[in-house]
């Protein structure tokens, strides 16, 4: 998976759906059993690209239900064809978060505060990008403090609200891997949920990341989130074989 080899950040395996989810076109099983929103959107686009027979058409778009590791519910994606044969606009309906908590930690003789957003399969800390000199050391402190909680993957989303810019640092427990991701879908959703809770209203915004931008749409009613959508471009850049 080395970035200078495959230019990839995460590995997902395509499987047949389980007997409980026969309505799904395919199952996406991530390498560390985590949930990955961007990989889900990417697989949906790939199935449209390959004209999978079980997807359904809605107007000019395609509806692709998927079974995904880290999520108990089917994920429904809507894929829009563009003028480029290998580029699609893919929107995924994200499972609602299971919990949202205020979080504070002492680091570099300062008390830093953020928001914990717990999704199925991954726990995210959304924190303002406030001049933390060693972000990986900060992550290790957060990881130690959150060790008693149950999670398959842990992300720290360093967020600059003025620029609407996010840097995602993600750890997967099963593979003991810590990686600066160029984009994180569930982390984007976590930022949207945190801001919706802070503003006590629905949000629809674009969040810039090192690898591009994602649109997050969080619908809220009476300060309770009822729907989360992630939308962005997916481009198929290569196909082939990997010899291991």
N, C-alpha and C positions, 0 to 999 in steps of 0.2 A: 504493500500500500504506500510505499515511500512516495512523497510528493514529486520527487525528481524522476520517478519511474513511471507511475500511472497518473500523476497529477490528481490523486484522489486523497480524500481526508477520512472517509469512512467506508466500510465494506458492508454491503447488504446482500443476503442470499435470497434468490427467488425460489419459492417452493409452492407446491400445491396447497390450497387452503385446507384447513382441518374440516372434519365432518360437521362440526358445529357451525361453521361459517361458509356453507356451500354457495351463498349468494356472492361471495368475494370472487373477483377475477383471479387473484393470485395472493400468496402470502409473502410478505417481506420480513425476513428474519435478520436483524442486525447482528453484527459480529459479537457484540457484548450483551445481547438480549435487551438493549435499550430501545427507546422509541426515538425515531428520527423523522421529523416533519419534512425536511428537505428531501431525504431519500424517498419518502412516501410520495411527495409531489413528482419527483424524478421518475419513479417507477410508473406512475399513472401516465406521464407523458410518453414514456417508452412504450407502454402497451398501446397507446393511440398511434404512435409512430409505426408499430408493428401490426396495427389493425387487429387487435385481439377480438375474437368473435363474440365474447360475452359482455363487452361494454355496451352501454346504452347511449343513444343519441338524444340530446335535448336541444332542439333548434339546430344551430350550427356547432354546438359544443358537445362534448362527450362526458358522460358520468361513469366514473371508474371506482367501484367499491373494492377496498383492499383490507385484508387481514394483516396486522402489523404487530411485531413484537413490542412488548411494553404497553400495549393497549388492549383492554378487554373488549372494546367495541370496534365495529367495523369503521374504517375511515373512508369517507366518501370524498372523492376528488372530482373537480370539474375542469376539463382540459379544453382550451381554446386553440384552434389552429391559427397560425400566422402566415404571412407571405413567404416565410422561409421553411423549407421542408424539414429542417432539423431543429426548429425552435418553436416552443409552445408556451402558452400562458397557463400555468397550472395552479389551481386553487384547492386547498385542502381544508376541510372542516376538522378542527383540532378538538380532541377530547377536553372537556372542561377540567380545570385544575381541581385538585382534591383539597387543597388548603392554601391559605395565604396568611403570613405572619410577619410582624415587624422583627428585625434582627439587628443586633448591635455587637460589635467586637472591638477590642482594643488592639491597635496595631501602630507601630512606630510612635508610641506615646500619645496616640489620638484615639478617640472613640469614633468609630465609623458606623453609620447606620444605613440599612438597606431594607429590602423586602424579599422574603422567601416566598417563592411560588412553587408549589408542589404539583407536578403533573404525573400521570401514570408513567412510570418508567424513568423519570428524571426529575431532579430537584434543582431549581435555579435560584441563585441569589442575584437580585438586581441591585446594583450599587452605583452611585454617581462616580464618574471618573474624576476623582478629586486629588490628583497629584500623588498617587501611591507610587513610591519609587521602585519597589520590587513587587510586581503583581503576582509572580509565581510564588514568592514567599508568603504573600498575603493569602493566596489560594490555599496553601498548606495549613495556615492558621485556621481558615474557615473550615477546611476538611476535618481538622482535628476536633473543632468545636461541634461539628455536625455528625461526627462519627456514630453517636448512639442512635441516630435516626436511620430508618430503613430506606435505602435508595439504590438503584442499579447504576445510575450516572448522576454526576454533580457538575453543574455549570455555574461559573461566575460571569455575569454579564456586566462589564464595565461600560456604563452608559453616560454619554454627554448629551443632556437634554437640549441644550442650546443649538447644537449641531445635528441633533437627532442621529447620533452616530454611536454604534455599539461595537465593542471588541469582545468576542466570546472565547472563554477559556474553559474547556470541558474535560472532565475526568470520567472514564468508564471503569467501574470496579472490576468487572470480570476479566478485563485485559490489562488492568493496572496501567492504563495509558492516560497521559495528560497532554492535551493538544490545543494549540491556538487555532481555532477554526476560522476559515474565511467567511463563514456564514452559519448561523444556527437558527433553524426554524422555530423550535420549541422555546429557545431563548428569546426570539423576537416576540413570540406569543406571551412570554412571561413579562417582558417590558410593557406590552400592551395592557395586560391584566393589572400590573402594578400602577400604571398611569391612570387606568380607568378607576381603580380603587381610590387613588389619590384625588382625582378630579371629581369623583362621584358622578360619572357620566360615560356614555359610550365614546369610543375613540376610533378613528379611522386615519391612519398615518403611515408614512413611509419611513422605515428605519434603515439607515445606511450602515454597511458593514464592509470589512476589507475586500470581500469578494463581490460586492454589489449591493442591491437594495431589495427589501421585502416589504410588502404592504401588509399591515395587520389591521383587522377590523374586529373590534371587541364590542359586542352588543350588551348593554347593561340596562336593567330595569330595577328601580328602587335599590340601587347600589349592589345589585346581584347580577353577575355575568351569566348570560343565557346562551351566548354563541361566540365562537372564536373562529375566524377565517384567516388563512395565510395565502397570499397571492403573489406570484412572481414569475419571472421568465425561467424556463428550463431549456437548455440547449444540449443536444446530443453531439458530443464532440469526437467520439471515437467508438469503434466496435472492434472486437477481435478476440484473440486467445491470450491467456497468460500461462506461461510454463513455469511450474514451481518445482 
